[in-house]
Amino acid sequence: MSSEPLLRLDGVGKAFGGNIVLNRLSFSVEPGEIVGLVGPNGSGKTTAINLISGVHRADAGTIRFQGRPVQGLAPFRLAHLGINRTFQVPKPFREMGVRENIEVAAHFGGARGMDADAVLAEIDLAGHAAIMAGGLTVNQQKMLDLGRALATDPKLLLIDEIGAGLNPSELGAIANLLQRLAQRGIALIVVEHLLDFLNRITNRVIVLGAGRMLFEGTLKAASENPDVVAAFIGG
Ligand SMILES: Nc1ncnc2c1ncn2[C@@H]1O[C@H](COP(=O)(O)OP(=O)(O)OP(=O)(O)O)[C@@H](O)[C@H]1O
């Protein structure tokens, strides 16, 4: 057994056109953990998710998954290893059926691809399997986006602002689902502005401010930390 965490970032940095958006970001995540990633708008949360999921390549530092450096690998290779993500704005194939969307994603996951029926049941869309994805509500499209990631049987799931625009009952259902996934051993990094939602599913948060890690610990302690308070008021 390796003593390495599932995911480990060491000194990760990223700049766009000379604008440093992430600076020496270091943290690790263990299997079955839910870690909240919070911070004001533009603090680098989505960029962190984009680096871990292979959408962008880090300029500095290392990203290790199960002890193996993975920075620079394409998203489909990372999906094969067990890393997948959702998007702030869901990107289903709108002209394809809900089930087909899941099947295509499972194919993207290669040998790790999961059974579409199991995924549809998990995301509560079994009754909508045959309709076009473009006909789903926003909440259902978010669930489909999550289902497409789940179809690749991830060990690490990166969730980018899934709560925005959802009502309390939809939020409750998603919180329960994310907790079930974690109990199954999937690690989750959850980018979220809705702190009550985050509080339901985790108390371990990483707070970013202008690309730097300001704090790591419980949400309650974060809310009492002067650097965190200043970043949010400034933001
Ligand atoms: N592809 C890109 N090209 C240039 N700049 C980018 C790119 N992606 C992000 N940025 C910039 O990097 C900074 C961090 O953006 P990022 O989306 O990571 O922040 P965030 O914390 O996720 O914000 P939000 O909460 O608003 O989603 C911002 O200044 C943004 O404009």
The ligand as an SDF file (V2000), in Angstrom:
LIG
                    3D

 31 33  0  0  0  0  0  0  0  0999 V2000
   -8.4070   30.8790  -19.7200 N   0  0  0  0  0  0  0  0  0  0  0  0
   -8.1390   32.0230  -19.0660 C   0  0  0  0  0  0  0  0  0  0  0  0
   -7.4690   33.0310  -19.6840 N   0  0  0  0  0  0  0  0  0  0  0  0
   -7.1810   34.1770  -19.0300 C   0  0  0  0  0  0  0  0  0  0  0  0
   -7.5260   34.4160  -17.7520 N   0  0  0  0  0  0  0  0  0  0  0  0
   -8.1940   33.4650  -17.0960 C   0  0  0  0  0  0  0  0  0  0  0  0
   -8.5290   32.2110  -17.7060 C   0  0  0  0  0  0  0  0  0  0  0  0
   -9.1960   31.4450  -16.7940 N   0  0  0  0  0  0  0  0  0  0  0  0
   -9.2660   32.1920  -15.6720 C   0  0  0  0  0  0  0  0  0  0  0  0
   -8.6720   33.3850  -15.8440 N   0  0  0  0  0  0  0  0  0  0  0  0
   -8.5310   34.4520  -14.8260 C   0  0  0  0  0  0  0  0  0  0  0  0
   -8.0050   33.8390  -13.6700 O   0  0  0  0  0  0  0  0  0  0  0  0
   -8.5730   34.4290  -12.4980 C   0  0  0  0  0  0  0  0  0  0  0  0
   -9.1730   33.3200  -11.6520 C   0  0  0  0  0  0  0  0  0  0  0  0
  -10.3260   32.8280  -12.3270 O   0  0  0  0  0  0  0  0  0  0  0  0
  -11.1390   31.5710  -11.7890 P   0  0  0  0  0  0  0  0  0  0  0  0
  -12.2540   31.3200  -12.7540 O   0  0  0  0  0  0  0  0  0  0  0  0
  -10.2180   30.4600  -11.4960 O   0  0  0  0  0  0  0  0  0  0  0  0
  -11.7220   32.1460  -10.4210 O   0  0  0  0  0  0  0  0  0  0  0  0
  -12.8680   31.5680   -9.4810 P   0  0  0  0  0  0  0  0  0  0  0  0
  -12.3480   31.6620   -8.0830 O   0  0  0  0  0  0  0  0  0  0  0  0
  -13.2850   30.2240   -9.9560 O   0  0  0  0  0  0  0  0  0  0  0  0
  -14.0090   32.6390   -9.7090 O   0  0  0  0  0  0  0  0  0  0  0  0
  -15.6330   32.4860   -9.6780 P   0  0  0  0  0  0  0  0  0  0  0  0
  -15.9990   32.2570   -8.2360 O   0  0  0  0  0  0  0  0  0  0  0  0
  -16.1000   33.8160  -10.1660 O   0  0  0  0  0  0  0  0  0  0  0  0
  -16.0090   31.3460  -10.5770 O   0  0  0  0  0  0  0  0  0  0  0  0
   -9.5820   35.4590  -12.9670 C   0  0  0  0  0  0  0  0  0  0  0  0
   -8.9300   36.7210  -12.9500 O   0  0  0  0  0  0  0  0  0  0  0  0
   -9.8700   35.0350  -14.3940 C   0  0  0  0  0  0  0  0  0  0  0  0
  -10.2190   36.1420  -15.1880 O   0  0  0  0  0  0  0  0  0  0  0  0
  1  2  1  0
  2  3  1  0
  2  7  2  0
  3  4  2  0
  4  5  1  0
  5  6  2  0
  6  7  1  0
  6 10  1  0
  7  8  1  0
  8  9  2  0
  9 10  1  0
 10 11  1  0
 11 12  1  0
 11 30  1  0
 12 13  1  0
 13 14  1  0
 13 28  1  0
 14 15  1  0
 15 16  1  0
 16 17  2  0
 16 18  1  0
 16 19  1  0
 19 20  1  0
 20 21  2  0
 20 22  1  0
 20 23  1  0
 23 24  1  0
 24 25  2  0
 24 26  1  0
 24 27  1  0
 28 29  1  0
 28 30  1  0
 30 31  1  0
M  END
$$$$
